[in-house]
Amino acid sequence: MKDTSMTTDLPRATPQSRGTDPAILLALLDDIERQDIELHSFLVWQDGALIADAYWVPYGARRPHMMHSVTKSFTSMAVGLAVADGLLSVDDAVLGFFPDYSGPKEENLRAMTVRHLLTMTSGRARGISGGSWRRMRSSWIEDFLRQSTPYRPGDVFVYDSAASYMLSAIVQRVSGRRIQDYLAERIFRPMRMSQNMTWDTGTDGVNTGGNGLSCTSEDMLKLGILHLQEGIWRGRQLLPREWVRAATGLQVCDVVLGVFTGDHYLGPEEAGDGQSASRREGYGYQWWRGPHGSFSANGLFGQYCIVLPEEKTVVAFTGGLEDSDRRVHTLIYDGLRPALGAGVADVSGQGETLEARLAGLRLKTRPGIARPNPAAGPFCGIWRMQPNDQGAESISIAQEANALRFILRDADGVHEVLAGFGYFLEATTTMPGARLHHSYQPDAGLRILACARWLTSVADEIVLEMDWIFVETAFRDTVRLHFSNGLLRLTRSVNVNSSERVLPDLLGRPAAGVDARREMQHG
């Protein structure tokens, strides 16, 4: 069922009341299904009202979603407020905010200003990814300032999450508050954004300005609506109109986005292992410019908020998509956009058909035997893992009623997933997976929905498959346990990632009786 338990303060309207044919939205949903595009949400705001909100179960309106680089456009708002408050200017030198920095201060670093951070023209040769910085334990501020600045600031566009982090650090220095708190008072609470919004912090106690924000799809939609309305929300000027125009305007023309290696965005002159850099329409202050006069907040793995000013429309969606996958953009720009307000065909019942379709959306699951296997006795119990680069020591498998309990033990402790046979069970798990999840692995764990199924046997091999949906992120893991000749082989892959998509196989043998009993007693 569609998640209707969240009350929203956004006005709603039918597509036809805004002159948009519901058949266009139905065709868009057909294309998404036909092309097997993994979307988690898709929202359309047109001419003052929400005309469609699609959620693919188990994703829903109440669930926060990791927004990755969409975060940068939120950070831009904090800078705009600080400018309006007289706390800083976009022409202030970056080094001036860090008088305690004692490292090398080359000429280009001295020339770097807040504007250069906003426009991704800081002079750096490469841009760092949040996935790389999350593995760093030293000061991120110090690391940024010590990096070489070979280009004169303002001359070369290099996409860099570190620049956005520095903006967050600067606003925190001049305001005395983390930008999450600063924005909560001035933007989030007045706009009634979700109270369960979270924002990661870096090693300096600073909100990660380039990524790390989790919020609902509707929160992201509201970000776009506020900028479509030039900073006005219900009659109040929350964000200065001049700032919105500058932030979403064309500050840098015809930019080149360097190849993404997983850890870095390469400079425009660097080769990328057979890949090529991509050319984009332009960049503002942490906002992308797009076709047809649009601007957007873009996040890795399929988080987007696209504003179409001429059509008075905002489209926001989340998913699990490769960064190079532009199929949804094509559907929006070439299919939906021309139909917005273009008129409604005389086809009765299309509105009701759309409502029913939206209420029945769900993520695809794979076929299999969705029940416990009565012959699985030899496969349950403790399996001792051979030495491996993941640090896995043992795996425990047990069938319980209509569910499977999977436990992995490593040096950090015991990690558990409970998967329903043919249905999803939801919990929080600390199951390690940073290598597959763009280095995300919070100590408190991640929300997971898990289901299990037995696959058709092949030769002498029995296969148990699990679907692990980390429902507040873009990541969805497929885990298979292959049983053959008294051995266990575990494979694990993910739908999207910035680097490796498949982990090396784990191999194991049944634990000896005494060892197995001892392990069962202790965890």
Residue pairs with C-beta under 8 A, 6 or more apart in sequence:
1 57
1 359
2 55
2 57
2 60
2 358
2 359
2 360
2 361
3 55
3 57
3 60
3 61
3 62
5 62
6 60
6 61
6 62
8 50
8 61
8 218
9 192
10 45
10 49
10 50
10 218
10 221
10 222
11 48
11 49
11 50
12 49
12 50
12 51
13 46
13 48
13 49
13 50
13 51
14 22
14 51
14 351
15 21
15 22
15 24
15 25
15 44
15 46
15 51
15 52
15 344
15 351
15 354
16 22
16 344
16 350
16 351
17 49
17 51
18 46
18 47
18 49
18 51
18 340
18 341
19 340
19 341
19 342
19 343
19 344
20 46
20 51
20 339
20 340
20 341
20 342
20 344
21 339
21 342
21 343
21 344
21 345
21 347
21 350
22 344
22 350
22 351
22 353
22 354
23 345
23 347
23 350
24 335
24 336
24 339
25 44
25 52
25 336
25 354
26 350
26 353
26 354
26 357
27 335
28 331
28 335
28 336
29 54
29 357
29 361
31 37
31 331
31 335
32 39
32 42
32 328
32 331
35 327
36 364
37 319
37 321
37 325
37 327
37 328
38 302
38 319
38 320
38 321
38 363
38 476
38 495
39 54
39 56
39 302
39 317
39 318
39 319
39 321
39 328
40 55
40 56
40 59
40 65
40 217
40 302
40 317
40 318
40 319
40 320
40 363
40 474
41 53
41 54
41 55
41 56
41 59
41 65
41 217
41 316
41 317
41 318
41 319
42 52
42 53
42 54
42 315
42 316
42 317
43 50
43 52
43 53
43 54
43 217
43 218
43 221
43 314
43 315
43 316
43 317
44 50
44 51
44 52
44 53
44 313
44 314
44 315
44 336
45 51
45 221
45 224
45 225
45 313
45 314
45 315
45 316
46 311
46 312
46 313
46 340
46 341
47 312
47 313
47 341
48 312
50 221
52 354
52 358
53 61
53 217
53 218
53 358
54 358
54 361
55 61
55 217
55 361
56 361
56 362
56 363
57 361
57 362
57 363
58 362
58 363
58 424
58 426
58 449
58 469
58 471
59 65
59 318
59 363
59 471
61 216
61 217
61 218
62 194
62 216
63 216
63 471
63 472
64 194
64 196
64 197
64 198
64 214
64 215
64 216
64 472
65 214
65 215
65 216
65 217
65 303
65 318
65 472
65 473
65 474
66 212
66 213
66 214
66 303
66 440
66 472
66 473
66 474
67 211
67 213
67 214
67 215
67 220
67 299
67 303
67 318
68 130
68 211
68 299
68 300
68 301
68 303
68 438
68 474
69 161
69 210
69 211
69 297
69 298
69 299
69 300
69 303
70 213
70 220
70 223
70 297
70 298
70 299
70 303
70 304
70 305
71 164
71 199
71 208
71 209
71 210
71 211
71 212
71 213
71 299
72 161
72 164
72 209
72 210
72 211
72 286
72 297
73 223
73 247
73 286
73 287
73 297
73 305
74 183
74 213
74 223
74 297
75 164
75 167
75 168
75 171
75 179
75 207
75 209
75 210
75 286
76 118
76 167
76 247
76 285
76 286
76 287
77 183
77 187
77 223
77 239
77 247
78 167
78 168
78 171
78 179
78 182
78 183
78 209
79 88
79 90
79 114
79 118
79 167
79 170
79 171
79 285
79 286
80 239
80 240
80 243
80 244
80 247
80 285
81 182
81 183
81 186
81 187
81 239
82 88
82 170
82 171
82 174
82 175
82 182
83 89
83 90
83 240
83 243
84 240
84 243
85 175
87 171
87 174
87 175
88 97
88 114
88 170
88 171
88 174
89 114
90 113
90 114
90 115
90 118
91 113
91 114
91 115
92 113
92 114
93 110
93 111
93 112
93 113
94 109
94 112
94 113
94 114
94 116
94 117
94 122
94 166
94 170
95 101
95 105
95 109
95 110
95 112
95 145
97 169
97 170
97 173
97 174
98 141
98 145
98 173
101 141
101 142
101 145
103 142
103 145
103 146
104 146
106 148
106 149
108 123
108 149
108 150
108 151
108 152
108 153
109 123
109 145
109 149
111 123
111 152
111 153
112 122
112 123
112 149
112 153
113 153
114 167
114 170
115 154
116 122
116 123
116 153
116 154
116 163
117 163
117 164
117 166
117 167
117 170
118 163
118 167
118 247
118 251
118 285
118 286
119 154
119 157
119 251
119 252
119 283
119 284
119 285
120 127
120 157
120 158
120 159
120 160
120 163
120 252
120 255
120 283
121 153
121 154
121 155
121 156
121 157
121 158
121 252
122 149
122 153
122 158
122 160
122 163
123 149
123 150
123 151
123 152
123 153
123 154
123 155
123 156
124 147
124 148
124 149
124 150
124 151
124 158
124 160
124 162
124 163
125 148
125 150
125 151
125 158
125 267
126 158
126 160
126 258
126 264
126 265
126 266
126 267
126 270
127 158
127 159
127 160
127 161
127 162
127 163
127 258
127 264
127 265
128 160
128 161
128 162
128 263
128 264
128 265
129 161
129 260
129 262
129 263
129 264
129 265
129 438
129 498
130 161
130 208
130 210
130 211
130 212
130 438
130 439
131 262
131 263
131 438
131 439
131 440
131 498
131 499
132 262
132 263
132 264
132 439
133 140
133 143
133 161
133 162
133 165
133 202
133 208
134 439
134 440
135 439
136 143
136 203
137 203
138 203
139 203
139 204
140 162
140 165
140 202
140 203
140 204
140 206
141 165
141 166
141 169
141 204
141 206
143 162
144 162
144 163
144 165
144 166
147 162
151 158
156 267
156 268
157 252
157 255
157 256
157 268
157 283
158 258
158 265
158 267
158 268
159 257
159 258
159 265
160 210
160 265
161 208
161 209
161 210
161 211
162 210
163 210
164 209
164 210
164 211
164 286
165 202
165 206
165 208
165 209
165 210
166 209
167 209
167 286
168 178
168 179
168 206
168 207
168 208
168 209
169 204
169 206
169 209
171 179
171 182
172 178
172 179
172 206
172 207
175 182
178 199
178 201
178 205
178 206
178 207
179 199
179 207
179 209
180 197
180 199
180 207
186 238
187 193
187 226
187 238
187 239
188 197
190 233
190 236
190 238
191 222
191 226
191 233
191 238
193 215
193 216
193 219
193 222
194 215
194 216
194 218
194 219
197 213
197 214
197 215
197 216
197 219
198 213
198 214
199 207
199 208
199 212
199 213
199 214
200 207
200 208
200 211
200 212
200 213
201 207
201 208
201 212
202 208
211 299
211 300
214 472
217 316
217 317
217 318
218 316
220 297
220 303
220 305
220 316
220 318
221 305
221 314
221 316
223 297
223 305
224 297
224 305
224 306
224 307
224 314
224 315
224 316
225 233
225 314
226 232
226 233
226 238
226 239
226 244
227 239
227 244
227 247
227 248
227 287
227 295
227 307
228 307
228 309
228 312
228 313
228 314
230 241
230 244
230 245
231 237
231 238
231 239
231 240
231 241
231 243
231 244
232 238
232 241
246 284
246 285
247 284
247 285
247 286
247 287
248 284
248 285
248 287
248 289
248 295
248 307
249 284
249 289
250 281
250 282
250 283
250 284
250 289
251 282
251 283
251 284
251 285
252 282
252 283
252 284
253 282
254 279
254 280
254 281
254 282
255 279
255 280
255 281
255 282
255 283
256 268
256 277
256 278
256 279
256 280
257 265
257 277
257 278
257 279
257 280
258 265
258 266
258 267
258 268
258 270
258 272
258 277
259 265
259 266
259 270
259 271
259 272
259 273
259 275
259 276
259 277
260 266
260 272
260 323
260 498
261 272
261 273
262 497
262 498
262 499
263 498
263 499
266 272
266 277
268 277
278 324
280 288
280 289
280 290
281 288
281 289
281 290
281 291
282 288
282 289
283 289
284 295
287 295
287 296
287 297
288 295
288 296
288 297
288 298
289 295
290 296
290 306
290 333
291 333
292 308
292 310
292 333
292 337
293 308
293 309
293 310
294 306
294 307
294 308
294 309
294 333
295 306
295 307
295 309
296 304
296 305
296 306
296 307
297 304
297 305
298 304
300 323
300 438
300 474
300 498
301 319
301 320
301 321
301 322
301 323
301 438
301 474
301 475
301 496
302 317
302 318
302 319
302 320
302 321
302 325
302 328
302 474
302 496
303 317
303 318
303 319
303 474
304 315
304 316
304 317
304 328
304 329
305 314
305 315
305 316
306 314
306 315
306 316
306 329
306 332
307 313
307 314
308 314
308 315
308 337
308 340
311 337
311 340
311 341
313 337
313 340
315 332
315 336
317 328
318 474
319 328
319 474
320 474
320 475
320 476
320 495
320 496
321 328
321 474
321 496
322 496
363 469
365 451
365 467
366 453
366 465
366 467
367 453
368 453
368 454
368 455
368 456
368 465
369 453
369 454
369 455
369 456
370 421
370 422
370 423
370 451
370 453
371 402
371 421
371 422
371 454
372 399
372 401
372 402
372 404
372 421
373 399
373 454
373 462
373 464
376 399
376 454
376 462
376 464
378 483
379 397
379 462
379 464
379 481
379 483
379 488
380 397
380 398
380 399
381 396
381 397
381 398
381 510
381 511
381 516
382 394
382 395
382 396
382 510
382 511
382 515
382 516
382 519
382 520
383 394
383 395
383 396
383 397
383 488
383 508
383 509
383 510
383 511
384 393
384 394
384 508
384 509
384 510
384 511
384 512
384 515
385 392
385 393
385 394
385 395
385 506
385 507
385 508
386 506
386 507
386 508
386 509
388 504
388 506
388 507
389 504
390 410
390 432
390 435
390 503
390 504
390 506
391 410
391 411
391 412
391 432
392 408
392 409
392 410
392 506
393 409
393 410
393 411
394 408
394 409
394 508
394 511
394 519
395 406
395 407
395 408
395 409
395 488
395 490
395 506
395 508
396 405
396 406
396 407
396 408
396 409
396 519
396 520
397 404
397 405
397 406
397 407
397 464
397 481
398 404
398 405
399 405
402 420
402 421
402 422
402 423
403 418
403 419
403 420
403 421
403 425
403 452
404 418
404 419
404 420
404 421
404 452
404 464
404 466
405 416
405 417
405 418
406 416
406 417
406 418
406 419
406 466
406 479
407 414
407 415
407 416
407 523
408 414
408 415
408 416
408 431
408 432
409 415
409 519
409 523
410 432
412 430
412 432
413 430
413 523
414 523
415 429
415 430
415 431
415 432
416 429
416 431
417 427
417 429
417 431
417 448
417 450
417 466
417 468
418 425
418 427
418 450
419 425
419 450
419 451
419 452
419 466
419 467
419 468
420 450
420 451
420 452
421 451
421 452
421 453
422 451
422 453
423 451
424 449
424 450
424 451
424 467
424 469
425 449
425 450
425 451
426 447
426 448
426 449
426 471
427 447
427 448
427 450
428 444
428 445
428 446
428 447
428 448
429 445
429 446
429 448
430 443
430 444
430 445
431 445
431 448
431 468
432 441
433 441
433 470
433 475
433 477
433 494
434 440
434 441
435 499
435 500
435 503
436 475
436 477
436 492
436 493
436 494
436 497
436 500
436 501
436 503
437 470
437 473
437 475
437 494
437 497
438 475
438 497
438 498
438 499
440 446
440 473
440 475
446 470
446 472
446 473
447 470
447 471
447 472
448 468
448 469
448 470
448 471
449 468
449 469
449 471
450 466
450 467
450 468
450 469
451 466
451 467
452 464
452 465
452 466
452 467
453 464
453 465
453 466
454 462
454 463
454 464
454 465
455 463
455 464
455 465
455 480
457 463
460 484
460 485
461 482
461 483
461 484
462 482
462 483
462 484
463 480
463 481
463 482
463 483
464 480
464 481
464 483
465 478
465 479
465 480
465 481
466 478
466 479
466 480
466 481
467 476
467 477
467 478
468 476
468 477
468 478
468 479
469 476
470 476
470 477
474 495
474 496
475 494
475 495
475 496
475 497
476 494
476 495
477 492
477 493
477 494
477 495
478 492
478 493
478 494
479 490
479 491
479 492
480 490
480 491
480 492
481 488
481 489
481 490
482 488
482 489
482 490
482 491
486 509
486 510
487 507
487 508
487 509
488 506
488 507
488 508
488 509
489 505
489 506
489 507
489 508
490 505
490 506
490 507
490 508
491 502
491 503
491 505
492 502
492 503
493 501
493 502
493 503
494 501
494 502
510 516
511 519
